[in-house]
Amino acid sequence: MNTARFTPSEMLSATDLSKKTSSILTELSEQKHDKFVIVRNNQPNAVLLSLSAYESLLEDIEDLQLAKIAGERLESFDPATATVHEDMKRKYG
């Protein structure tokens, strides 16, 4: 893991997390931080995210998945077999 993406204030030892769980969760919920990297034995071991950061991450993943699907559909699109919008409106109202 490239720890250069994290500031020193975002690095948190597993010991500190266990001792300061309540205050860490408060910092996340009050958006003082959006993430903490949990360090164990001097190695990054986990990431603790705020709910808003997690939801944003899920939305980004969904957007990327939809973009991939759209790209795949565009590659296989054949205008000769496509149904025009007006025909769909007539057929399905």
C-alpha positions as CSV (number, residue, x, y, z in Angstrom):
1,M,0.0,0.0,0.0
2,N,1.3,3.4,-0.9
3,T,1.0,5.3,2.4
4,A,2.0,8.6,0.6
5,R,-1.8,9.1,0.0
6,F,-2.4,9.5,3.7
7,T,-1.4,12.3,6.0
8,P,0.2,11.5,9.3
9,S,-3.0,12.6,11.1
10,E,-4.9,9.9,9.2
11,M,-2.5,7.2,10.4
12,L,-3.7,5.5,13.5
13,S,-2.2,2.6,15.4
14,A,-4.4,-0.4,16.3
15,T,-3.7,0.3,19.9
16,D,-4.8,3.9,19.7
17,L,-7.9,2.8,17.9
18,S,-8.8,0.4,20.7
19,K,-8.1,3.1,23.4
20,K,-9.9,6.0,21.5
21,T,-12.6,4.3,19.6
22,S,-15.3,6.7,20.7
23,S,-13.3,9.9,19.8
24,I,-12.2,8.4,16.5
25,L,-15.8,7.7,15.5
26,T,-16.8,11.2,16.6
27,E,-14.1,12.6,14.3
28,L,-15.4,10.6,11.4
29,S,-19.0,11.5,12.0
30,E,-18.2,15.2,12.4
31,Q,-16.2,15.0,9.2
32,K,-13.0,16.1,10.8
33,H,-11.5,13.2,8.9
34,D,-13.0,11.0,6.2
35,K,-10.7,8.1,6.8
36,F,-8.1,6.6,9.0
37,V,-5.4,4.0,8.1
38,I,-5.1,1.5,10.9
39,V,-1.4,0.5,11.4
40,R,-0.4,-2.7,13.0
41,N,3.2,-3.8,13.5
42,N,4.2,-0.7,11.6
43,Q,2.3,-1.8,8.5
44,P,-0.9,-0.4,7.1
45,N,-3.5,-3.0,7.9
46,A,-7.0,-1.5,7.3
47,V,-8.9,1.6,6.4
48,L,-11.7,3.0,8.6
49,L,-14.0,5.2,6.5
50,S,-16.7,7.7,7.5
51,L,-20.1,6.7,6.3
52,S,-20.2,9.5,3.7
53,A,-16.8,8.6,2.3
54,Y,-17.9,4.9,2.1
55,E,-21.2,5.9,0.3
56,S,-19.2,8.2,-2.1
57,L,-16.9,5.3,-2.8
58,L,-19.8,3.0,-3.6
59,E,-21.3,5.6,-5.9
60,D,-18.0,6.0,-7.8
61,I,-17.8,2.2,-8.2
62,E,-21.4,2.1,-9.5
63,D,-20.7,4.9,-11.9
64,L,-17.6,3.1,-13.2
65,Q,-19.6,-0.2,-13.6
66,L,-22.3,1.7,-15.5
67,A,-19.8,3.4,-17.8
68,K,-18.2,0.0,-18.6
69,I,-21.7,-1.5,-19.5
70,A,-22.5,1.6,-21.6
71,G,-19.1,1.2,-23.4
72,E,-19.7,-2.5,-24.1
73,R,-23.2,-1.8,-25.4
74,L,-21.8,1.0,-27.7
75,E,-19.2,-1.4,-29.1
76,S,-21.9,-3.9,-30.1
77,F,-24.5,-1.4,-31.2
78,D,-25.9,-2.0,-34.7
79,P,-28.1,0.9,-35.9
80,A,-29.7,-1.4,-38.5
81,T,-31.3,-3.5,-35.7
82,A,-32.2,-0.6,-33.4
83,T,-35.7,0.4,-32.6
84,V,-36.5,4.1,-32.9
85,H,-38.0,6.0,-30.0
86,E,-41.2,6.7,-31.8
87,D,-41.8,3.0,-32.6
88,M,-41.3,2.2,-28.9
89,K,-43.8,4.9,-27.8
90,R,-46.4,3.6,-30.3
91,K,-45.9,0.0,-29.1
92,Y,-45.8,0.6,-25.3
93,G,-47.6,3.9,-25.0
